Amino acid sequence: MTMKILVPVKRVVDANVRVRIGSAGGVDTAGLKMSLNPFDECAVEQALRLREAGVASSVTVLTCGRPVCQDVLRTALAMGADNAVLIDTANASPDSLGIARLLHAFITADTDTDTDTDTDTDAYGLVLCGKQAIDDDIGGVAAMLAALLGWPQALNASAMEAAARGWLVTCGDDAGTATWRLDGPAVVSADLRLAEPRRVTLPSIVKAKQKPLRTVDASTFNVPLGTQIRIVDMAEPPVRQPGIKVADTTALLGAIGSGRLFQNVGA
């Protein structure tokens, strides 16, 4: 089984940076370090491992946004991705459904191009993305894209491997884990446990500058980019209250009982 893997990625505020609410009522990103979304980074790593195992012929990373988002594409290229695509959305800020529609349009157009030529270029057989972005935590792109493509999906994957003409994917949730068999092309979203991202070295960063990075205007896909999500309010989390000290186990049990802690968490 040889095909291309597409890894959608997103540019977010670095996971080690503390964000604050600005005067406009939203997160103020001015001057903050931006990085590749950690879940997407794991997805890139898993895609590279599949290519190195001979399962895939190439790995393409793609992001939707403004030209400034090219930095996360270069990071993925430095990790080892073969090429990158930026879908320039200009001043639009599409929501999860808009991103899924753009990805669907891109995959469909790329597949049609491969079919219309006489080359042996492989089609995309796997879309591997992070299960969610750490800025909005919605996690809806993978499921929406799978529905638009009509492909099987596996979300929150912690392990996966190629099997015949499909995939064996282990997914986890609050109830435990389950292993699913997906036949044919599929959409898989990666948990942080799926793969430990490799370290990016200086030589790989230099080489990444020579790899192809294509920019496509979002308007060419004729996809509505208006958001259907409205943020009603955004506020800082409440300040954590100080704890108390107890003298012994009896006092600890008394404090737990008086605070009705187990009842409050539903235990």
Phi, psi and omega in degrees: 000113179232129180201180176265149176246132176253129180239101174288135181230165181223146177267120183227168173296136182307140185297338182268002181260137177271126181265157179225155178280126180277179182294336180279356178094002178240178179290127180272109182261003182299125177079001181273150177287130179252144184215175174288132180307127185304321179293322177292326178298320177294323178295319177299315180300315180295321178297319179295322179294322178294322177294317180294334178277358179087006180283323182241153179270330181201161178236123178248129175257145185219140173224151178248125181164206181267167181305334180297341181286357180297338183295323178287330175293320178295325176297315179294323176295322178293331176292331179139000178299151186278321180205169185220153180225131173250119173268105185284112180267007179057235183268001180281151177234078184295148176275191183301319180294321178296319178296316179298321178294319178296317179297317178299315180295320180295313181297318180296315180294320181292322178294319178297321179296317179295323182290326185279354181253167180263009181279170180261027181299130181284152176270164177290126179247356181205132169250117184240113184228168175291151184290338179194162174262144186282357179270320179247340177058029180282311177067039183251350186296315184300311182294319179295318180295318178300320179294319180293322181280337187075026180260154173293157183225154173218121186252152179058047183287132177250349176199148177202154177206155178285142179217110181054241179255033181206207186220147169250117187235126176264123183241145180240151174210191183295338183270348181139213180232156177212146178253125184247145173256122179250124180265132177077198178301144185211165174244125181232133175253137190263135168273167180295340181278353185294316182199140176276117183298141178286159180279137179272125182260164180298316177300323179291328176294320178295317180294328182297333180291342181265352181279152184292133175229111185260139176250129180238132178286128181300333182294339180292340182269351179053048180249132177294128184251004179293135182282145177254010180252133178238122179279117182282316183202153177216130184214159176293147177295152180297148180294132182292129181282147180293151179277185179235158176254140179240154186280323184205184183296322180298317178293325178295314179295324178295320180293320178295317180294318181292330179275354180050045186295315182293328178291322182293330180265005175086011181281000000 
